[in-house]
Amino acid sequence: MKNRIIALSIVGALSAPLGASAQLAYASNEKDGTISVIDTAKDEVVASIKAGKTPRGMAASIDGKRLYVSDQKSNALRIIDLATGTEAGVIDLGESPEGVGRSPDGKWVVVAIEEDHQVFFIDVATGRIAFRVKVEGENPEHAVFSPDSKWVFVSAEESQVVDVIDVEARKLLGSVRVGKRPRGIGFTPDGLRAYVACEIANTVYAIDVPNRKVLAAIPAGGRSNGIKVHPTGREVYVSNGADGTVMVIDTATNTVKQTIKVGNRPWNMALTADGGKLYVANGRSNTVSVIDTATRKEVKQIKVGEQPWGVLLPGGH
């Protein structure tokens, strides 16, 4: 009966009362094994989906019908049918899967596998693991596609490098040396630059993608980790877990121009498609902060499940 209640809640959330232009956001709550569904028009939780034991990384199919969720304790990728809020499949993975990414062309879903030091590539068309790439860095956490789907940048917690995978060649191309404990990664829309937050270094590194070299090291706050790039490419947002803040970086100068107070231990983030709102998972507040990117102010904190790890907006950034 519990699964039926969840399914009915999701159907209701996706129906006419929210309006045709409504967009839903998803917050993965790693402690209680749920995903909170947020109506971004009202900034309220409208449903909850059960997603294994420890849901963390998420990606949506290009048509927005399925959600791919890494279940860290189960060593699995769970596929959620978003029309019903029920599980549509499970893919067995290596030990301790973390970040999940989907290629902009919709062909691939990738999962960073921490203990195996690999990235698994899943063919969306077949729903099967197509190949795996061993990376140089230990404990990879995030695997993020470039806008043209040609490269995957991989950050690894126990390293000081960002590994670069050539998708077509299906192999490791090289790496870029950065600071200690690289975490979140984001590309500018033109794909020419990537920004990487390094948690122990408390620094964000701007990387020249074509030449695979560091352009700038930008001082950030304590335990900098999450990264999101505005769709205009003019601003980069970095969450600082120890400080409870989000910093705004000006990409023209690679300097911090504003700091915004949010909840406790802000982690992974998501932007609406138009870049108007930034959603921030506050792991120790059990909330998601909503930031108005025009005013650069927090406008609301939404109560979600226990220990949110990240937020996803299908069709967003």
MOLINBEL-V103017 format. One record per helix or strand of 2 or more residues. SS is the DSSP state (~ for helix, > for strand). FROM is the first residue (numbers start at 1). TO is the last residue. If there is no record, write none. Layout:
ss = [SS | SS]
from = [FROM | FROM]
to = [TO | TO]
This chain:
ss = [~ | ~ | > | > | > | > | > | > | > | > | > | > | > | > | > | > | > | > | > | > | > | > | > | > | > | > | > | > | > | >]
from = [2 | 16 | 24 | 34 | 44 | 55 | 66 | 76 | 86 | 97 | 108 | 118 | 128 | 140 | 151 | 161 | 171 | 182 | 193 | 203 | 213 | 224 | 235 | 245 | 255 | 266 | 277 | 287 | 297 | 308]
to = [13 | 18 | 29 | 39 | 50 | 60 | 71 | 81 | 92 | 102 | 113 | 123 | 134 | 145 | 156 | 166 | 177 | 187 | 198 | 208 | 219 | 229 | 240 | 250 | 261 | 271 | 282 | 292 | 303 | 312]
